[in-house]
Amino acid sequence: MKTFLKDDFLLQNDFAKKLYHDFAKKLPIIDYHNHLSPQQIAEDTQFENITQVWLYGDHYKWRAMRAFGINEKYITGNATDKEKFLKWAEVVPFTVRNPLFHWTHLELKAYFGIDEILSSENAEEIYNKTAKLLQNKTHSANGLLKMLNVESLCTTDDPIDDLKHHIAIQKDASKVNAFPTFRPDKSFAVEDVKAYNQYLTALEKASSLSINSYQDLLNALENRISFFNENGCKLSDHGLEQLSYFDTEIYDIATLFNKVKANENLTNEEVAFFKAKTMISLGKMYHKKGWTQQLHLGAIRNNNKRLLSELGPDTGFDSIGDFSQAKALSGFLNTLDSTNQLTKTIVYNLNPADNEVFATMVGNFNDGTIKGKVQFGAAWWFLDQKDGMEKQIETLSNQGLLSCFVGMLTDSRSFLSFPRHEYFRRILCNIIGTDVEKGELPNDEKFLGKIVSDICYYNAKNYFNFKNK
């Protein structure tokens, strides 16, 4: 069965088609947040089959397979790669109206020229065809990135990482530009003192500094920030349920650190205070380097404790949380802003009920020093689909300046995920084109075309200013 993916997919009027095909389609991609493996980019991995590049680590697909009744053996278990793909193919036709249906067929078409609906009927043929193509240099890790015109990307990296793969990438002009992102959440995860002290040992080794006090911890983190900065890093990232904020010094942070070092558990409030103080200190360090800090807020993780114990984290058991966000977010941003140490910031919301909360909050801290200094980030995770993107764009338009938006990212572990940028671009063009058709925006192709081009590429290029090879 031929796919539904025509040239004008999602473009519902002539102006939208003009915007996409003439102003958005051919622009390079800057993917400033993903979870790709820098090692696979550095080594230019040649994947043996589509399962390795497409299904490994993809919890979106895993959740759909479980919902369809597929045994775990064929998801994260010991089935062969071919068996796993064939099981996924059984599920695909029944993902209709889930974003996976669109993503799957956009990806098959973009990378392999396959213009059919994937199903159990053609699965073996497609498995064999893609396996052959994946042996070509055009379909190596870097080949796949270049195929979608990826100009630069940012992976997600722990402070203890030696960045050897990033260093190798930056020395090799044949590799796509890939930069590290500083993700230090484990450096203040004091709720589990045993795991935390093990992490401190690794941080000591990475920084070549002893960590016997809270100030030592900050020194070690600043050491790693400098190291990341020297190796092209321009962003930090945090994945938190919610920010913590205290307007009074109800605890002594040095004393709390000493308790943790002595393997003493902290109360929930003490944990929150420790995190809050450390986030403020990190925010000041990011400002000193001119970095952009990213705050991913609102996920409730590892809900299924039984399957967490069997399969581990990041396997598909996370969901949207309903945490209070506004007051602590305000306090955090205001504390940094009050001393002129608020760096460029992107805040991502996971609960759609909070879209207006986030979009209006960022407007409080845009101070005219940098275009779009504080951003309401792209639709994220469970909202990374047509309805979620449309709502994020509408909310940003209503409460801020869509024209200053730094655009889309993949937030993915797969080298085949970059058609998500095409998906976003089509949705954006359709929204603006529809406004023109309704007489709500001027029928000015050059003016609106520039705004679309800025959102899809140029705003991000100017905002992050990556030093490409």
C-alpha positions, -999 to +999 in steps of 0.1 A: +000+000+000+014+034-010+018+059+018-002+091+023+030+111+023+026+135-007+047+166-014+021+187+004+016+165+034+001+186+063+000+217+040-036+226+036-035+258+015-015+274-013+003+299+010+014+272+034+028+252+005+047+282-008+062+289+027+073+253+032+087+245-003+104+279-009+115+290+026+117+260+050+123+227+032+159+231+022+173+248+053+200+230+073+191+215+106+206+227+140+195+200+165+206+216+198+192+188+221+193+151+215+206+119+231+227+105+202+259+086+209+290+107+202+309+074+200+288+063+170+294+097+153+331+096+160+335+060+148+310+066+119+291+035+129+278+013+101+246-003+114+240-039+105+202-035+102+173-011+107+165-026+142+199-014+155+195+022+142+157+025+147+144+003+175+173+002+200+166+026+228+133+040+213+109+039+242+082+055+221+080+024+199+084+001+230+054+016+247+033+011+215+045-025+212+036-033+248+002-016+244-004-039+214+004-070+234+039-077+221+060-099+245+090-081+260+112-107+243+106-088+211+111-053+226+141-053+249+145-090+252+167-116+235+148-120+202+169-114+171+170-080+154+150-094+126+123-108+149+121-075+167+116-056+135+089-080+122+070-075+155+073-038+152+060-040+116+029-058+129+021-029+152+027+000+128-006-001+109-024+001+142-005+032+154-029+054+133-033+088+149-003+083+171+027+104+160+045+071+154+025+065+123+037+097+108+072+095+121+077+059+109+067+066+073+085+100+071+117+082+082+113+052+059+108+076+030+135+101+039+164+076+045+154+046+024+131+059-003+104+035+009+069+049-001+048+021+014+029+016+046+050-007+068+031-039+078+036-076+084+030-081+047+061-062+035+082-062+066+107-089+055+113-072+022+118-038+039+141-053+065+163-068+038+162-037+016+172-014+045+199-038+057+216-035+023+214+002+022+228+005+057+260-011+045+267+019+022+287+049+034+257+071+025+239+053+054+266+053+081+260+074+112+274+105+096+259+097+062+224+096+077+230+129+094+243+145+062+214+130+042+190+152+062+213+183+060+222+183+097+246+212+102+253+208+139+239+189+168+243+187+206+244+154+225+237+151+263+267+144+285+275+139+321+302+161+338+324+130+343+325+123+306+361+126+291+346+139+258+371+119+239+346+112+211+337+148+208+373+158+207+378+132+179+348+145+160+360+181+161+393+171+147+378+153+117+363+175+090+344+145+075+322+143+107+291+162+113+295+190+139+286+175+172+290+194+205+286+182+241+259+194+265+265+196+302+239+175+321+249+176+358+217+163+375+236+135+392+258+160+409+230+171+432+209+139+433+213+136+471+181+117+477+201+084+473+232+090+494+249+057+485+247+063+448+255+100+453+288+092+471+297+068+444+291+096+418+313+120+438+342+095+436+338+095+398+336+133+398+368+136+418+386+114+393+373+134+363+382+168+378+414+157+396+401+174+427+392+161+461+356+167+472+354+169+509+332+199+513+303+216+495+327+243+481+349+214+468+318+201+449+313+235+433+350+237+424+348+203+408+317+213+388+333+246+376+364+226+366+342+203+344+323+233+330+356+248+319+366+215+303+333+212+285+336+248+274+371+243+259+356+214+239+328+233+222+300+231+248+276+260+247+246+245+266+237+229+298+206+208+304+185+197+334+157+171+335+137+178+367+102+172+379+101+207+391+126+234+403+131+239+440+133+274+454+137+288+489+137+325+497+154+321+531+184+302+542+166+276+563+195+252+562+233+254+561+243+239+528+278+229+540+262+210+569+238+192+545+267+181+523+287+168+553+256+147+563+255+132+528+292+125+528+287+107+561+260+085+544+232+102+564+198+105+546+184+140+542+147+149+547+127+157+516+129+194+524+167+192+529+170+174+496+150+202+479+171+229+495+203+212+484+191+210+448+179+246+448+211+261+461+232+240+437+211+250+407+216+286+415+254+281+417+254+263+384+233+290+368+259+316+377+287+294+363+267+290+330+263+328+328+301+333+332+307+311+302+279+326+281+261+293+279+224+286+274+208+266+302+179+243+294+153+233+319+131+202+311+104+203+337+074+181+344+082+144+338+073+118+364+097+090+358+099+052+364+062+048+374+061+011+370+084-002+397+081-038+388+092-032+352+118-007+363+134-034+385+134-058+355+144-034+326+160-004+342+153+034+336+146+050+302+127+020+290+092+035+285+076+039+320+076+077+323+047+101+319+034+137+323+035+149+359+012+175+375+038+194+396+034+230+407+058+250+386+052+288+385+064+300+419+097+281+420+105+289+384+099+325+391+121+324+422+149+306+404+150+330+374+146+361+396+174+351+419+198+349+389+184+380+372+186+401+404+225+399+402+225+401+363+236+365+362+207+350+343+221+334+312+202+325+281+175+301+291+151+276+274+123+262+295+105+231+282+071+222+296+057+186+296+022+192+310+000+210+284-020+225+312+010+246+320+017+260+286+005+295+295+023+294+328+056+288+311+050+311+281+041+340+304+069+333+329+097+336+303+084+370+292+091+383+327+129+378+322+134+390+286+152+422+294+161+435+259+198+425+261+195+395+238+169+386+212+148+358+227+170+355+257+145+334+277+126+310+255+095+288+259+110+257+243+097+234+217+069+209+223+087+182+243+084+144+246+047+135+250+039+168+234+062+163+204+034+155+180+011+175+158-014+187+184+013+194+209+034+214+184+003+234+173-006+242+209+030+253+218+031+275+187-003+290+195+006+296+231+040+312+222+023+333+196-004+345+220+019+352+250+053+361+234+070+364+200+069+334+178+093+352+154+121+349+180+116+312+186+147+290+182+127+262+167+126+224+168+149+196+181+147+158+181+154+149+218+160+115+203+184+085+206+179+075+169+199+087+139+167+083+119+147+109+139+156+140+120+124+141+098+108+155+130+123+188+119+104+184+086+073+176+105+076+207+126+084+229+096+053+216+078+031+223+108+045+258+113+040+267+076+005+254+077-004+274+108+009+307+092-005+299+058-039+292+073-038+326+091-031+342+057-060+323+041-083+336+068-071+372+063-055+373+098-020+378+084-008+398+054-004+380+021+033+389+021+054+360+010+088+376+015+079+389+050+064+357+063+089+336+045+117+353+064+099+346+097+096+310+089+132+307+078+143+324+111+123+300+132+134+269+113+171+278+112+185+313+115+173+321+150+190+290+164+222+298+144+224+333+158+213+323+194+238+295+199+266+306+176+283+272+173+318+272+160+315+248+131+345+232+114 
